């Protein structure tokens, strides 16, 4: 299980870093912290997009010390990457 989480974390980290509008922080635990860097795109928007796909992530807007829009999620399902890709493509079209 540990090796699976490590490899999936690295895979998700690498793939998410390729997407515009998201900054992914290096991780040492079984979750990733992502800052949304697209004006008008909120952590709530990303949360709702994930929920519609049956994926639960954490909207970090209530976390003390995190300025801006952040979400956090456990390494779980590669479908999450698909959701972030769709959000990125949609945001790119709005530019």
N, C-alpha and C positions, 0 to 999 in steps of 0.2 A: 504494500500500500504506500509506503514511504517513497519508494522509487517511482511509482506511478504519479504521485502528487508532484514530486520534483520535476519529472519530465513534462507533465502537463502544465505546470506553472511556467517553466521555461518556454514551452511552445506558445502558450497564451501571451506571455510577456512579449515575446518576439513578434508575434503576429499583430498584437494591438499597437505596438510601437510603429508599425508600418502605416497605420491609419492616421489621416489628418484629423485635427481637432481634439485629440486625446493625448494626454501625457501620462504615461504609466510609470509609476515609481518602482525601483528595484525592490524585490520582495525576498524575505527570508522566512516567511511563514506560509501557511496554506491559503493565503488570500492575496489579492492584488488591489492596490489603491490607484484609482484613475482620476485625473483632473480633466474636466471638460474645458476646452479652450476655444469654443465657438460661441461668439456673442449670440444671445437669444436661445441657446440650447442649455437647458437646466438639468440638474441631477434628477429632478422630478420627471422630466421628459424621458430620460434614459431609464429610470426606474419603471415607468409605465410601459415603455416599449418592451422591456424584459418580462414584465408581468403578463402582458398580452401573449407572450410566447411560453408562458408557464415556468419562467425562470425567476427566482427570487434573488435580488441583490439588495445592498444597503445604500440608501440615500444618506449621505453624510452631512447634509445641510445643518443638522443639529449638533455636529461635533465641534466642541470648543477648540479654537486654534486653526481650523481649516477655513481659510478665506477663499471664497470662490465656490465653484461647483465641483463636488467630488462624489464618486460612488466607490463602493468596496464590494468585492465578491469573493467567495471561496472558489477554489479550483474545483470545478464540478462537471461542466458539460461544455463541449465545444460549440454547441448551439449558441452559446453566449457570444462567441466570436461573430457568428452570422448576424446577430442582432446589432452589434457594434458596427459591422460593415454596412448594414442597411442604413443605420443612423448617419454614418459618415457620408455615404453616397447621397442621401437626401439633403444633408447639410451642404454638401459640395454644390448641388444643383441650385441652392438658394443664394450662392455667392455671386 
